[in-house]
Amino acid sequence: MVEPADLRLYMLPSDTGACRFYRSALPAWTLADAGADAMLCQHERFQIEPDVLADPSRLVVIQRAIKPRYQQAMRKFNAEGRPWVYDFDDDFWALDDSNPASAFYKNPITRGILDWMVENATVVTVSTEPLAATVRAMFPEVTVYVVPNALHLSAIAPNPVDDRPHTVLWRGSQTHIRDVQIIRYALKKLDRMGVRIVFAGADYRKELGVPKAVLLDDLLLRHEDERWRTEAKAHRKGGRIQLSPDVYLEAIRHVVKPTIALGPLVDTRFNESKSAIAAIEAHATGAVPICSDVPAFSTYLRGLNAGFLVRNNEHDWWNAIRDVLDMTDAERQTIVDRGASVAEMTSTTSLIPTYTRAYGAASEGS
């Protein structure tokens, strides 16, 4: 049986964002702590270093890479009989036209590389069971392992419940325009009531009609603590602030201090493959997650008394938010404590056997 100490890994992400953090960095750091020889690519252009290329005993875990140069490198690996892992966390075959990434992934060249990477990897790792089912249905010969998204134990440190006014947080990218429409009615009521709303990532204030909502970027730039102003200025790119995910979580905890975190998702095939990471982040910072009752969240939250699952009805969303606003500190503390326990039980430390099984299978050529 393969143990963490038997693994020699090279985690190759495709960007510097959240996918790198959850799919490459956290597994590498967690396994290294458990005794594995796990390296995280530091190359600025995400290329495999020469010493790794020259070392066939090191397993390359390549994350979400869809460029010709990666395909060429993996063709060489296959010709040499060298195993490798392909990892991704979205159903790229189910993107609809409202998603800004749709045109890219529907391009025949992109699709051809994606399909080749999936079909030719020794092992494929994905983030959820529905995504694994999609891969198995499309590529029956492929060996697929589910490696969930999770947080390191050190990131799970909820704020006290009784030291902050209500703040409602939504976090996400420009790909969620359909999803956020679900909460428009509720957010407009909150905005009129004067409850603070914070958007981390995309700015949907105009689309949702919430002029008093604030952006995480602005909170950082105007923060009384010089540390956060410096962080914001140092990571401003193209008019937006792009914090590393670990610093982002710290900013949510210390700058935003959310009491409620919203996870609206339209029930689509693409969203079916999503993970519950928004709810896990809420648990890590002490917010009560209120999420759509879709597979992405229901498998994590159902029956735990650690948040709320809501039908995608605008009035149900408002009712759930109002219920949390009306809770006593003690009632909310119970949910926050339960959420922290759930996040700890599903942390990256708990996934060490999962990582070891998947990467061990690849190392052995399964």
Secondary structure as the mmCIF struct_conf table of DSSP 4:
data_model
#
loop_
_struct_conf.conf_type_id
_struct_conf.id
_struct_conf.beg_label_comp_id
_struct_conf.beg_label_asym_id
_struct_conf.beg_label_seq_id
_struct_conf.end_label_comp_id
_struct_conf.end_label_asym_id
_struct_conf.end_label_seq_id
HELX_RH_3T_P HELX_RH_3T_P1 PRO A 4 ASP A 6
STRN STRN1 ARG A 8 LEU A 12
BEND BEND1 SER A 14 GLY A 17
HELX_RH_AL_P HELX_RH_AL_P1 ALA A 18 CYS A 19
HELX_RH_PI_P HELX_RH_PI_P1 ARG A 20 ALA A 25
HELX_RH_AL_P HELX_RH_AL_P2 LEU A 26 ASP A 33
TURN_TY1_P TURN_TY1_P1 ALA A 34 GLY A 35
STRN STRN2 ASP A 37 LEU A 40
TURN_TY1_P TURN_TY1_P2 GLU A 44 ARG A 45
HELX_RH_AL_P HELX_RH_AL_P3 PRO A 50 LEU A 53
TURN_TY1_P TURN_TY1_P3 ALA A 54 ALA A 54
TURN_TY1_P TURN_TY1_P4 PRO A 56 SER A 57
BEND BEND2 ARG A 58 ARG A 58
STRN STRN3 LEU A 59 GLN A 63
BEND BEND3 ARG A 64 ARG A 64
BEND BEND4 LYS A 67 LYS A 67
HELX_RH_AL_P HELX_RH_AL_P4 PRO A 68 GLU A 80
TURN_TY1_P TURN_TY1_P5 GLY A 81 GLY A 81
STRN STRN4 TRP A 84 PHE A 88
BEND BEND5 ASP A 90 ASP A 90
HELX_RH_3T_P HELX_RH_3T_P2 PHE A 92 ALA A 94
TURN_TY1_P TURN_TY1_P6 ASP A 97 SER A 98
BEND BEND6 ASN A 99 ASN A 99
TURN_TY1_P TURN_TY1_P7 PRO A 100 ALA A 101
HELX_RH_AL_P HELX_RH_AL_P5 SER A 102 LYS A 106
BEND BEND7 ASN A 107 ASN A 107
HELX_RH_AL_P HELX_RH_AL_P6 PRO A 108 ASN A 120
BEND BEND8 ALA A 121 THR A 122
STRN STRN5 VAL A 123 VAL A 126
BEND BEND9 SER A 127 THR A 128
HELX_RH_AL_P HELX_RH_AL_P7 GLU A 129 MET A 138
TURN_TY1_P TURN_TY1_P8 PRO A 140 GLU A 141
STRN STRN6 VAL A 144 VAL A 146
HELX_RH_3T_P HELX_RH_3T_P3 LEU A 153 ALA A 155
HELX_LH_PP_P HELX_LH_PP_P1 PRO A 158 PRO A 160
HELX_RH_3T_P HELX_RH_3T_P4 VAL A 161 ASP A 163
BEND BEND10 ARG A 164 ARG A 164
STRN STRN7 THR A 167 GLY A 172
HELX_RH_3T_P HELX_RH_3T_P5 GLN A 174 HIS A 176
HELX_RH_AL_P HELX_RH_AL_P8 ILE A 177 VAL A 180
HELX_RH_3T_P HELX_RH_3T_P6 GLN A 181 ILE A 183
HELX_RH_AL_P HELX_RH_AL_P9 ARG A 184 MET A 193
TURN_TY1_P TURN_TY1_P9 GLY A 194 GLY A 194
STRN STRN8 ARG A 196 GLY A 201
BEND BEND11 ALA A 202 ALA A 202
HELX_RH_AL_P HELX_RH_AL_P10 ARG A 205 LEU A 208
TURN_TY1_P TURN_TY1_P10 GLY A 209 GLY A 209
TURN_TY1_P TURN_TY1_P11 PRO A 211 LYS A 212
STRN STRN9 VAL A 214 LEU A 215
HELX_RH_AL_P HELX_RH_AL_P11 LEU A 216 LEU A 221
TURN_TY1_P TURN_TY1_P12 ARG A 222 ARG A 222
BEND BEND12 GLU A 224 ASP A 225
HELX_RH_AL_P HELX_RH_AL_P12 GLU A 226 ALA A 234
TURN_TY1_P TURN_TY1_P13 HIS A 235 HIS A 235
STRN STRN10 ARG A 236 LYS A 237
TURN_TY1_P TURN_TY1_P14 GLY A 238 GLY A 239
STRN STRN11 ARG A 240 ILE A 241
HELX_RH_AL_P HELX_RH_AL_P13 PRO A 245 ALA A 251
HELX_RH_PI_P HELX_RH_PI_P2 ILE A 252 VAL A 256
BEND BEND13 THR A 259 THR A 259
STRN STRN12 ILE A 260 GLY A 263
HELX_RH_AL_P HELX_RH_AL_P14 ARG A 269 GLU A 272
TURN_TY1_P TURN_TY1_P15 SER A 273 SER A 273
BEND BEND14 ALA A 276 ALA A 276
HELX_RH_AL_P HELX_RH_AL_P15 ILE A 277 THR A 285
TURN_TY1_P TURN_TY1_P16 GLY A 286 GLY A 286
HELX_LH_PP_P HELX_LH_PP_P2 ALA A 287 ALA A 287
STRN STRN13 VAL A 288 SER A 292
BEND BEND15 ASP A 293 VAL A 294
HELX_RH_AL_P HELX_RH_AL_P16 PRO A 295 LEU A 301
TURN_TY1_P TURN_TY1_P17 ARG A 302 GLY A 303
BEND BEND16 LEU A 304 GLY A 307
STRN STRN14 PHE A 308 VAL A 310
BEND BEND17 ASN A 312 ASN A 312
HELX_RH_AL_P HELX_RH_AL_P17 GLU A 314 LEU A 325
TURN_TY1_P TURN_TY1_P18 ASP A 326 ASP A 326
HELX_RH_AL_P HELX_RH_AL_P18 ASP A 329 MET A 345
TURN_TY1_P TURN_TY1_P19 THR A 346 THR A 346
BEND BEND18 SER A 347 SER A 347
HELX_RH_3T_P HELX_RH_3T_P7 THR A 348 LEU A 351
HELX_RH_AL_P HELX_RH_AL_P19 ILE A 352 SER A 363
TURN_TY1_P TURN_TY1_P20 GLU A 364 GLY A 365
#
